[in-house]
């Protein structure tokens, strides 16, 4: 029995060693604009897998989202870190980030068009089960998740990490079909409690199946390394996210 068990362990270890997380730069278009995202997946998996759209914060697509895409690929998903701003548009300073992100806050139609283009690019991947899609986002990207869901996109789940969760602006349609997970800091200086509660009210009125976890920290970007990072909240929010994924789009362990 012991010899059989050791053989099985060796075979399993060899199979795991064969798995390689591949990353590919992906160019796609929205209108006349070329966008450049990054997809990550385990090339040893042959069956179709759920797709996870990762929407960047106001810095634009950078190493943080790429790292998250690799993490999710290791869990058995196909992860696509999208590009909202456009190929080569990567602001460097807070002023540049604010100027670039405000273009999309001020033009809801453009924002939704860029988000939808990213979702379509992920659905088109040959490894993806287009019927099992989840969108996640950080800060500005959390706002993007909200707008993509409000557009009626066919998502199984939507997750905001310290996102811009506010009530829908006047004149903006909201027809959310996805289950929602809202991960929020009670002392977030960017999104006050009143705004957060207004968003939960929107979800409640639409009878959306939602969960929310509120962390007792006075910060905004708690999961992104930097001056507002909080290690415990980062760890706890990732655990909550993993639980949500296992509920809405479970996968076999790689």
N, C-alpha and C positions, 0 to 999 in steps of 0.2 A: 504493500500500500504506500509506504514511504517513497519507494522508488518511482511508482506511478505519479505520486504527488509532485516529486521533484521534476519529473519529465514535463508535467503539465505546466508547472511554474516557469520552466525554461522556455517552453513554447510560447507561453503568454508574454514573457519578457521580450522574446525575439520579435513577436508580432508588434508589441508596443514600440520597440526600437525602430521598426520599419516606418512608423508613422512620422510624417514630416509636415510641419506646419508651413504651408506655402503662402507667400504674400505676393500680390501682383498690383502694380499701378494700373488703374482703369481710367481711361478717358471716355467721357460721354458728353452729351450736349443738352442744353436747355435753350431753345431758340437759337440765337446766333452765338451763344456763349459756350466755350469749351470748359468743362469741369474736369478735375482730376482727383479721384478718390483712390482708396486702397482696399482690396479684398484679402481676407485671410481665411484659410480653410485647411483641414487635415486631408492630405491627398490619399491617405490609406483607406478612407471611408468611401464606399462605393454607392450606398443608397442616398437618395435625396434627403437633405437636412433642412431644418428651419433656418431662415435668414434673419439676421439681426442688423438693422440699420443703426449706425452710430453717428449722431449729429454733434459736431464739434462746438466748443465754446467760442467766445468772441475773438480768440486768437486766430481762428481758422484751423484747418486740419494740420495737426502736428504730431510729435512723437507720443503724446499722451493718448490720443485716440487710436493710434497705430498699436500701442501697447495693449490697450483694451481689446482691440480686434484680435490680436494674437491670443490673449487670454480666453476669449470666447471660442476661438477656433480649437483651442486645446480641450474645451468642454464638449466639442462635437458640433458646433454651429458653424454656419458660414457667415462671417461678419464683414460688413462693408462700411468703412469709415468714409462718409460722403464729403463732398466739397460744396459748400453753399456759395462761397465768394467768387470762385473762378480760378482757372489754372494760373498759378504763379502769384495770385493775390494772397499774401500772407502778412498781415499787419504786424508791426514790431513793437510799437509803443501803445500805452493805454489810450492815448488820443487817437491813434490810427485805428485801434480796435473799436473804439466807440463810434468813430465816423463810419467805418465799414458796416458794423452790425446795425446801426441806425437806419441804413438804407432798407433793410428788410423789416425792421419794426414799423417803418413808415409806409411800406408798400406790401400789404398783406398778400396781394395777388402774386407779386414776384416771389415772395418768400415761399408760398405754397407751390409755385411752379418749380422752384429749385429743389424743394423737398420731394415732390412727386417724381422729378427726374431721377433723383437718387434712388428712390424706392423702385422705380421701373428698371433701373440698371441692375439692382440687386436681384429682382425677380427674374431677369433674363439670364442670370448665371446658370450654367448647366448643372451645378451641384445643388441648387436650391429648390425646395418645395415651396412654390409660390403661394400655396394656401396656408402656410404657417410662417407668418412674418411678425416681427416685433421691432419697434423703434425705441431707441433710448437716446438720451441727450443730457448734456451738462451745461448749466447756466444758459447762455444763448441757445445752445442746442436743446435744452429742456423746453424753451419757448417754441423751438422748432417742432419738437414732439407734439406739443399741444396743438399747434396749427395744422400739422399733418393729420392728426386724429380728428380735429374739427372739420377738416375737408371731407370727411367720410371715407378716408383711405381704408382699404381692406387689411386691417391689422388685427392679430390676435391679442396683442398686448402693446402698451405704451408706458414708458417709464421715464420719469424726470428725476435727475439728481440735481438738487439745488437749482431748479429751473425757474424761468420767469412765469410762474403760474399766477395768472391774473384772469379776471372775468373777460369774456369776449368783448372787444370794442363794439360800439354801436355800429350796426350795419354789417357786421361780420357774421356769416352763417356758422352754426355749430351743429354738427350731426355726427357725434362720436359713436363709433361702433366697437372700439377696442376696449378690453379690460385695462384698467389704469392702476399704476403704482406710483404714488407721489412720495418722494423722499425729501424732507424739508427740515431746515433748522429753525427753531422757534424764534431765535434772535437774528434771523437773516436781515441785514440792513438794506438789502436791495429789494426784497419782496416782503413787505410787512404782513403781519398776521391777518389783517383785514383783507388784503388781496388774496392771500392763500385761502381764506375761508370763502371768499366770493367764488373762487374757482371750484372748491368742493361743492358749493351750492349749485353751480352749473352742472357738475357731474350728477348730483343728486336729482335735479329737476329732469335730466335726460334719462334717469334710471340706469346710469352706467354702473357696471360692476367695478367698484374701485376699492383700493386699499390705500391707506396713507400712514406713514411712520414719521413722527415729529421728534426731532432730536433736540435735547436741551443744551444747545450750543449757540453762541452769538456770533455766527460767521456766515459767510455765503458759500464760497467754493470749497466745501469741506473735504471733497474727495480728490481735489487736484493739488499736487505738490506746489507749495508756495506759501505766502504769508497767512493765508486763511485756512490752510490744511489742518484737519483734525484726524489723527490716525485712528482713534477709536470709532469715530463716526464713519470714516471711510470703510473700516472693516465691517461695522454693523450694517451699513447700507448695502454693501456688496452681498452680505449674507441674505438680507431681505430680498434683494434682486434675484439671487440664485434660487431662492424658494419660489418666487413668482414665476421665473422661467420654467421651473420643474412642473408648475401647475398648468401654464398656458401652452407651452411648446416643449414638452419633455423630449429628451433624446437618450439613446443608449449611451452608457459610459464608454468613452473611447478605449 
